[in-house]
Amino acid sequence: MPFTNNRIEYEEPFTPPGTPISVIASFNRDGGVKPLYFRYDTPTQTMNVKIEDVKVVNPLPLVASDFSCTVSVGDRQNTVVLRYMKREERWFLLPPS
């Protein structure tokens, strides 16, 4: 999942897929969740990424939900998949498929 920073340089994420990541999310009164931002590490910096669009792609009631997220970093747009594990209350960046 490559991103570019504002200098338009290619950087591979240093955060391995499947590693817990930090996410800012919104929860509604019905218990729904929507990721808004996430953070990952590259070899040179920590990136804070705003999520532009979100689609729930794999809801597993009581276990987890997968979200397909459109993000923009620099002038590039990418799609990433985030998994929210409900019991553990943790977010994971999934490997690209």
C-alpha positions in Angstrom: 0.0 0.0 0.0 2.2 2.8 -1.2 1.5 6.4 -0.4 3.2 9.7 -1.2 3.8 12.5 1.1 3.4 16.2 0.2 6.8 16.1 -1.5 5.4 13.5 -3.9 7.9 10.8 -3.0 7.1 7.1 -2.9 7.3 5.5 0.5 6.3 2.0 1.6 4.6 1.8 4.9 6.7 0.6 7.7 3.7 -0.6 9.6 3.3 -4.3 8.6 -0.2 -5.3 7.5 -2.1 -7.0 10.4 -0.4 -4.7 13.0 -2.8 -2.7 15.2 -3.0 0.9 14.1 -4.4 4.1 15.6 -7.7 5.2 14.2 -10.1 8.1 15.0 -13.6 6.9 14.4 -17.2 8.1 14.9 -19.7 5.9 16.6 -23.5 6.6 16.2 -26.2 5.9 18.8 -27.1 2.6 17.1 -23.6 1.2 17.6 -22.4 1.8 14.0 -18.8 2.9 13.5 -17.1 4.9 10.8 -13.3 5.4 10.6 -12.3 9.1 9.9 -8.5 9.1 10.2 -5.7 6.6 10.7 -2.0 6.7 11.4 0.8 4.5 10.0 4.5 4.6 10.1 7.0 4.9 7.2 10.7 4.5 7.6 11.1 8.3 7.8 7.9 9.5 9.5 4.5 8.9 11.0 1.6 9.7 8.6 -1.8 10.9 9.6 -4.3 10.1 6.9 -7.8 11.5 6.4 -10.3 9.0 5.1 -12.3 10.5 2.2 -14.9 7.8 1.7 -15.8 4.6 3.6 -17.7 1.5 2.6 -18.4 -1.5 4.9 -17.3 -4.5 2.9 -17.5 -7.4 5.4 -19.7 -6.9 8.4 -19.3 -9.8 10.9 -21.8 -9.2 13.7 -20.3 -9.4 17.2 -16.8 -10.1 15.8 -15.4 -7.6 13.3 -16.1 -5.2 10.4 -14.0 -4.5 7.4 -14.0 -1.1 5.8 -12.8 -0.2 2.3 -11.5 3.4 2.7 -10.5 5.9 0.0 -7.7 8.1 1.2 -5.6 10.9 -0.4 -2.0 11.5 0.5 -0.3 14.2 -1.6 -1.7 14.0 -5.1 -2.4 10.3 -5.0 -5.6 8.5 -4.1 -5.6 4.9 -2.8 -7.9 2.4 -1.3 -7.0 0.6 1.9 -8.9 -1.9 4.0 -9.2 -1.4 7.8 -10.6 -4.1 10.1 -12.3 -3.2 13.4 -12.2 -6.1 15.9 -15.2 -5.5 18.2 -14.3 -7.6 21.2 -10.7 -6.4 21.3 -11.7 -2.8 20.3 -8.7 -2.6 18.0 -8.1 -1.5 14.4 -5.9 -3.3 11.9 -4.5 -2.4 8.5 -5.1 -5.4 6.2 -2.8 -6.5 3.4 -3.7 -5.3 -0.1 -5.7 -7.9 -2.0 
